[in-house]
Amino acid sequence: MPAWGWWLLVAAVLTAGESLSMTFVLGLAALAAAAAGGVAALGADVIPQAAAFAGAGLLLLVLVRPIAKRHRRVPAMLRTGADALVGIDALVLDQVDRYRGQVRLRGEVWSARLCDGSSADGVVGAGSTVRVLAIDGATALVYPAEL
């Protein structure tokens, strides 16, 4: 098999690994391997192929990965469903402890419970404000907003 074929095989394996890991590193390495395969297809020796792989990999890692990581996070205004509720404040309707409680969250009544270690006495009374840390099924995991 010619050298460019080996590089493309490496690129395919790295692409498969990226699809499993979603780290944005293996995909960039796959692009670097494809660049080295292009250099090999032009008839270059092993040293220029390795230099193309290393150079393209470093360039992609430094320039592209930070941009890709920024686009991975969804801004709070664009979140939907239960993800849109994380980080917002809720009004406690029925005292909330580690096991049960009720809060009004964006106009709806939700069952709620305190996150472990979120309050010294382990209870937040009615009328207090709590902040949503996560949604677990139909229960909001909350902590006192004053913390």
Contact map, one row per residue, 1 for C-alpha under 8 A:
111011000000000000000000000000000000000000000000000000000000000000000000000000000000000000000000000000000000000000000000000000000000000000000000000
111111000000000000000000000000000000000000000000000000000000000000000000000000000000000000000000000000000000000000000000000000000000000000000000000
111111100000000000000000000000000000100110000000000000000000000000000000000000000000000000000000000000000000000000000000000000000000000000000000000
011111110000000000000000000000000001111110000000000000000000000000000000000000000000000000000000000000000000000000000000000000000000000000000000000
111111111000000000000000000000000000100000000000000000000000000000000000000000000000000000000000000000000000000000000000000000000000000000000000000
111111111100000000000000000000000000100000000000000000000000000000000000000000000000000000000000000000000000000000000000000000000000000000000000000
001111111110000000000000000000001101100000000000000000000000000000000000000000000000000000000000000000000000000000000000000000000000000000000000000
000111111111000000000000000000001100100000000000000000000000000000000000000000000000000000000000000000000000000000000000000000000000000000000000000
000011111111100000000000000000000000000000000000000000000000000000000000000000000000000000000000000000000000000000000000000000000000000000000000000
000001111111110000000000000001001000000000000000000000000000000000000000000000000000000000000000000000000000000000000000000000000000000000000000000
000000111111111000000000000011111100000000000000000000000000000000000000000000000000000000000000000000000000000000000000000000000000000000000000000
000000011111111100000000000001000000000000000000000000000000000000000000000000000000000000000000000000000000000000000000000000000000000000000000000
000000001111111110000000000001000000000000000000000000000000000000000000000000000000000000000000000000000000000000000000000000000000000000000000000
000000000111111111000000011011000000000000000000000000000000000000000000000000000000000000000000000000000000000000000000000000000000000000000000000
000000000011111111100000011001000000000000000000000000000000000000000000000000000000000000000000000000000000000000000000000000000000000000000000000
000000000001111111110000000000000000000000000000000000000000000000000000000000000000000000000000000000000000000000000000000000000000000000000000000
000000000000111111111000011000000000000000000000000000000000000000000000000000000000000000000000000000000000000000000000000000000000000000000000000
000000000000011111111111111000000000000000000000000000000000000000000000000000000000000000000000000000000000000000000000000000000000000000000000000
000000000000001111111100000000000000000000000000000000000000000000000000000000000000000000000000000000000000000000000000000000000000000000000000000
000000000000000111111100000000000000000000000000000000000000000000000000000000000000000000000000000000000000000000000000000000000000000000000000000
000000000000000011111110000000000000000000000000000000000000000000000000000000000000000000000000000000000000000000000000000000000000000000000000000
000000000000000001111111000000000000000000000000000000000000000000000000000000000000000000000000000000000000000000000000000000000000000000000000000
000000000000000001001111110000000000000000000000000000000000000000000000000000000000000000000000000000000000000000000000000000000000000000000000000
000000000000000001000111111100000000000000000000000000000000000010011000000000000000000000000000000000000000000000000000000000000000000000000000000
000000000000000001000011111110000000000000000000000000000000100010000000000000000000000000000000000000000000000000000000000000000000000000000000000
000000000000011011000011111111000000000000000000000000000000000000000000000000000000000000000000000000000000000000000000000000000000000000000000000
000000000000011011000001111111100000000000000000000000000000000000000000000000000000000000000000000000000000000000000000000000000000000000000000000
000000000000000000000001111111110000000000000000000000001001100000000000000000000000000000000000000000000000000000000000000000000000000000000000000
000000000010010000000000111111111000000000000000000000001000000000000000000000000000000000000000000000000000000000000000000000000000000000000000000
000000000111111000000000011111111100000000000000000000000000000000000000000000000000000000000000000000000000000000000000000000000000000000000000000
000000000010000000000000001111111110000000000000000000011000000000000000000000000000000000000000000000000000000000000000000000000000000000000000000
000000000010000000000000000111111111000000000000000111111001000000000000000000000000000000000000000000000000000000000000000000000000000000000000000
000000110110000000000000000011111111100000000000000010000000000000000000000000000000000000000000000000000000000000000000000000000000000000000000000
000000110010000000000000000001111111110000000000000000000000000000000000000000000000000000000000000000000000000000000000000000000000000000000000000
000000000000000000000000000000111111111000000000000110010000000000000000000000000000000000000000000000000000000000000000000000000000000000000000000
000100100000000000000000000000011111111100000000111110000000000000000000000000000000000000000000000000000000000000000000000000000000000000000000000
001111110000000000000000000000001111111110000000100000000000000000000000000000000000000000000000000000000000000000000000000000000000000000000000000
000100000000000000000000000000000111111111000000000000000000000000000000000000000000000000000000000000000000000000000000000000000000000000000000000
000100000000000000000000000000000011111111110001100100000000000000000000000000000000000000000000000000000000000000000000000000000000000000000000000
001100000000000000000000000000000001111111111100100000000000000000000000000000000000000000000000000000000000000000000000000000000000000000000000000
001100000000000000000000000000000000111111110000000000000000000000000000000000000000000000000000000000000000000000000000000000000000000000000000000
000000000000000000000000000000000000011111110000000000000000000000000000000000000000000000000000000000000000000000000000000000000000000000000000000
000000000000000000000000000000000000001111111000000000000000000000000000000000000000000000000000000000000000000000000000000000000000000000000000000
000000000000000000000000000000000000001111111101100000000000000000000000000000000000000000000000000000000000000000000000000000000000000000000000000
000000000000000000000000000000000000000100111111100000000000000000000000000000000000000000000000000000000000000000000000000000000000000000000000000
000000000000000000000000000000000000000100011111110000000000000000000000000000000000000000000000000000000000000000000000000000000000000000000000000
000000000000000000000000000000000000000000001111111000000000000000000000000000000000000000000000000000000000000000000000000000000000000000000000000
000000000000000000000000000000000000001000011111111100000000000000000000000000000000000000000000000000000000000000000000000000000000000000000000000
000000000000000000000000000000000001101100011111111110000000000000000000000000000000000000000000000000000000000000000000000000000000000000000000000
000000000000000000000000000000000001000000000111111111000000000000000000000000000000000000000000000000000000000000000000000000000000000000000000000
000000000000000000000000000000000001000000000011111111100000000000000000000000000000000000000000000000000000000000000000000000000000000000000000000
000000000000000000000000000000010011001000000001111111110000000000000000000000000000000000000000000000000000000000000000000000000000000000000000000
000000000000000000000000000000011011000000000000111111111000000000000000000000000000000000000000000000000000000000000000000000000000000000000000000
000000000000000000000000000000010000000000000000011111111100000000000000000000000000000000000000000000000000000000000000000000000000000000000000000
000000000000000000000000000000010000000000000000001111111110000000000000000000000000000000000000000000000000000000000000000000000000000000000000000
000000000000000000000000000000110010000000000000000111111111000000000000000000000000000000000000000000000000000000000000000000000000000000000000000
000000000000000000000000000110110000000000000000000011111111100000000000000000000000000000000000000000000000000000000000000000000000000000000000000
000000000000000000000000000000000000000000000000000001111111110000000000000000000000000000000000000000000000000000000000000000000000000000000000000
000000000000000000000000000000000000000000000000000000111111111100000000000000000000000000000000000000000000000000000000000000000000000000000000000
000000000000000000000000000100010000000000000000000000011111111110000000000000000000000000000000000000000000000000000000000000000000000000000000000
000000000000000000000000100100000000000000000000000000001111111111000000000000000000000000000000000000000000000000000000000000000000000000000000000
000000000000000000000000000000000000000000000000000000000111111111000000000000000000000000000000000000000000000000000000000000000000000000000000000
000000000000000000000000000000000000000000000000000000000011111111100000000000000000000000000000000000000000000000000000000000000000000000000000000
000000000000000000000000000000000000000000000000000000000011111111110000000000000000000000000000000000000000000000000000000000000000000000000000000
000000000000000000000001100000000000000000000000000000000001111111111000000000000000000000000000000000000000000000000000000000000000000000000000000
000000000000000000000000000000000000000000000000000000000000111111111100000000000000000000000000000000000000000000000000000000000000000000000000000
000000000000000000000000000000000000000000000000000000000000001111111110000000000000000000000000000000000000000000000000000000000000000000000000000
000000000000000000000001000000000000000000000000000000000000000111111111000000000000000000000000000000000000000000000000000000000000000000000000000
000000000000000000000001000000000000000000000000000000000000000011111111100000000000000000000000000000000000000000000000000000000000000000000000000
000000000000000000000000000000000000000000000000000000000000000001111111100000000000000000000000000000000000000000000000000000000000000000000000000
000000000000000000000000000000000000000000000000000000000000000000111111110000000000000000000000000000000000000000000000000000000000000000000000000
000000000000000000000000000000000000000000000000000000000000000000011111110000000000000000000000000000000000000000000000000000000000000000000000000
000000000000000000000000000000000000000000000000000000000000000000001111111000000000000000000000000000000000000000000000000000000000000000000000000
000000000000000000000000000000000000000000000000000000000000000000000011111101100000000000000000000000000000000000000000000000000000000000000000000
000000000000000000000000000000000000000000000000000000000000000000000000111111100000000000000000000000000000000000000000000000000000000000000000000
000000000000000000000000000000000000000000000000000000000000000000000000011111100001000000000000000000000000000000000000000000000000000000000000000
000000000000000000000000000000000000000000000000000000000000000000000000001111100001000000000000000000000000000000000000000000000000000000000000000
000000000000000000000000000000000000000000000000000000000000000000000000011111110001000000000000000000000000000000000000000000000000000000000000000
000000000000000000000000000000000000000000000000000000000000000000000000011111111011000000000000000000000000000000000000000000000000000000000000000
000000000000000000000000000000000000000000000000000000000000000000000000000001111111000000000000000000000000000000000000000000000000000000000000000
000000000000000000000000000000000000000000000000000000000000000000000000000000111111100000000000000000000000000000000000000000000000000000000000000
000000000000000000000000000000000000000000000000000000000000000000000000000000011111110000000000000000000000000000000000000000000000001000000000000
000000000000000000000000000000000000000000000000000000000000000000000000000000111111110000000000000000000000000000000000000000000000011000000000000
000000000000000000000000000000000000000000000000000000000000000000000000000111111111110000000000000000000000000000000000000000000000000000000000000
000000000000000000000000000000000000000000000000000000000000000000000000000000001111111100000000000000001000000000000000000000000001011000000000000
000000000000000000000000000000000000000000000000000000000000000000000000000000000111111100000000000000000000000000000000000000000001111000000000000
000000000000000000000000000000000000000000000000000000000000000000000000000000000000111110000000000000000000000000000000000000000011110000000000000
000000000000000000000000000000000000000000000000000000000000000000000000000000000000111111000000000000000000000000000000000000000011000000000000000
000000000000000000000000000000000000000000000000000000000000000000000000000000000000001111100000000000001000000000000000000000001111000000000000100
000000000000000000000000000000000000000000000000000000000000000000000000000000000000000111110000000000111100000000000000000000001111000000000000000
000000000000000000000000000000000000000000000000000000000000000000000000000000000000000011111000000000111000000000000000000001111100000000000000000
000000000000000000000000000000000000000000000000000000000000000000000000000000000000000001111111000011110000000000000000000111111100000000000000000
000000000000000000000000000000000000000000000000000000000000000000000000000000000000000000111110000011110000000000000000000001100000000000000000000
000000000000000000000000000000000000000000000000000000000000000000000000000000000000000000011111000011100000000000000000000011000000000000000000000
000000000000000000000000000000000000000000000000000000000000000000000000000000000000000000011111100011000000000000000000001111000000000000000000000
000000000000000000000000000000000000000000000000000000000000000000000000000000000000000000010111111111000000000111000000001111000000000000000000000
000000000000000000000000000000000000000000000000000000000000000000000000000000000000000000000011111110000000000011000000011100000000000000000000000
000000000000000000000000000000000000000000000000000000000000000000000000000000000000000000000001111100000000000011110000011000000000000000000000000
000000000000000000000000000000000000000000000000000000000000000000000000000000000000000000000001111110000000000011000000000000000000000000000000000
000000000000000000000000000000000000000000000000000000000000000000000000000000000000000000000001111111000000001111000000000000000000000000000000000
000000000000000000000000000000000000000000000000000000000000000000000000000000000000000000011111101111100000001110000000000000000000000000000000000
000000000000000000000000000000000000000000000000000000000000000000000000000000000000000000011111000111110000111110000000000000000000000000000000000
000000000000000000000000000000000000000000000000000000000000000000000000000000000000000001111100000011111000111100000000000000000000000000000000000
000000000000000000000000000000000000000000000000000000000000000000000000000000000000000001111000000001111111110000000000000000000000000000000000000
000000000000000000000000000000000000000000000000000000000000000000000000000000000000100011100000000000111111110000000000000000000000000000000000000
000000000000000000000000000000000000000000000000000000000000000000000000000000000000000001000000000000011111000000000000000000000000000000000000000
000000000000000000000000000000000000000000000000000000000000000000000000000000000000000000000000000000011111100000000000000000000000000000000000000
000000000000000000000000000000000000000000000000000000000000000000000000000000000000000000000000000000011111110000000000000000000000000000000000000
000000000000000000000000000000000000000000000000000000000000000000000000000000000000000000000000000001111011111000000000000000000000000000000000000
000000000000000000000000000000000000000000000000000000000000000000000000000000000000000000000000000001111001111100000000000000000000000001110000000
000000000000000000000000000000000000000000000000000000000000000000000000000000000000000000000000000111100000111110000000000000000000000001110000000
000000000000000000000000000000000000000000000000000000000000000000000000000000000000000000000001000111100000011111000000000000000000000000111100000
000000000000000000000000000000000000000000000000000000000000000000000000000000000000000000000001111111000000001111100000000000000000000000111100000
000000000000000000000000000000000000000000000000000000000000000000000000000000000000000000000001111100000000000111110110011000000000000000001110000
000000000000000000000000000000000000000000000000000000000000000000000000000000000000000000000000010000000000000011111100000000000000000000001110000
000000000000000000000000000000000000000000000000000000000000000000000000000000000000000000000000010000000000000001111100000000000000000000000000000
000000000000000000000000000000000000000000000000000000000000000000000000000000000000000000000000000000000000000000111111010000000000000000000000000
000000000000000000000000000000000000000000000000000000000000000000000000000000000000000000000000000000000000000001111111010000000000000000000011000
000000000000000000000000000000000000000000000000000000000000000000000000000000000000000000000000000000000000000001001111111100000000000000000011000
000000000000000000000000000000000000000000000000000000000000000000000000000000000000000000000000000000000000000000001111110000000000000000000000000
000000000000000000000000000000000000000000000000000000000000000000000000000000000000000000000000000000000000000000000011111000000000000000000000000
000000000000000000000000000000000000000000000000000000000000000000000000000000000000000000000000110000000000000001001111111100000000000000000000000
000000000000000000000000000000000000000000000000000000000000000000000000000000000000000000000011110000000000000001000010111110000000000000000000000
000000000000000000000000000000000000000000000000000000000000000000000000000000000000000000010011100000000000000000000010011111010000000000000001000
000000000000000000000000000000000000000000000000000000000000000000000000000000000000000000010111000000000000000000000000001111110000000000000000000
000000000000000000000000000000000000000000000000000000000000000000000000000000000000000000111111000000000000000000000000000111110000000000000000000
000000000000000000000000000000000000000000000000000000000000000000000000000000000000000000111000000000000000000000000000000011111000000000000000000
000000000000000000000000000000000000000000000000000000000000000000000000000000000000000000110000000000000000000000000000000111111100000000000001000
000000000000000000000000000000000000000000000000000000000000000000000000000000000000000011110000000000000000000000000000000000111110000000000001110
000000000000000000000000000000000000000000000000000000000000000000000000000000000000000011110000000000000000000000000000000000011111000000000111110
000000000000000000000000000000000000000000000000000000000000000000000000000000000000001111000000000000000000000000000000000000001111100000000111100
000000000000000000000000000000000000000000000000000000000000000000000000000000000000111111000000000000000000000000000000000000000111111000011110000
000000000000000000000000000000000000000000000000000000000000000000000000000000000000011000000000000000000000000000000000000000000011111000011110000
000000000000000000000000000000000000000000000000000000000000000000000000000000000010111000000000000000000000000000000000000000000001111100011100000
000000000000000000000000000000000000000000000000000000000000000000000000000000000110110000000000000000000000000000000000000000000001111111111000000
000000000000000000000000000000000000000000000000000000000000000000000000000000000000000000000000000000000000000000000000000000000000011111111000000
000000000000000000000000000000000000000000000000000000000000000000000000000000000000000000000000000000000000000000000000000000000000001111100000000
000000000000000000000000000000000000000000000000000000000000000000000000000000000000000000000000000000000000011000000000000000000000001111110000000
000000000000000000000000000000000000000000000000000000000000000000000000000000000000000000000000000000000000011110000000000000000000001111111000000
000000000000000000000000000000000000000000000000000000000000000000000000000000000000000000000000000000000000011110000000000000000001111101111100000
000000000000000000000000000000000000000000000000000000000000000000000000000000000000000000000000000000000000000111100000000000000001111100111110000
000000000000000000000000000000000000000000000000000000000000000000000000000000000000000000000000000000000000000111100000000000000111110000011111000
000000000000000000000000000000000000000000000000000000000000000000000000000000000000000000000000000000000000000001100110000000000111100000001111101
000000000000000000000000000000000000000000000000000000000000000000000000000000000000000000000000000000000000000000000110000100011110000000000111111
000000000000000000000000000000000000000000000000000000000000000000000000000000000000000010000000000000000000000000000000000000001110000000000011111
000000000000000000000000000000000000000000000000000000000000000000000000000000000000000000000000000000000000000000000000000000001100000000000001111
000000000000000000000000000000000000000000000000000000000000000000000000000000000000000000000000000000000000000000000000000000000000000000000011111
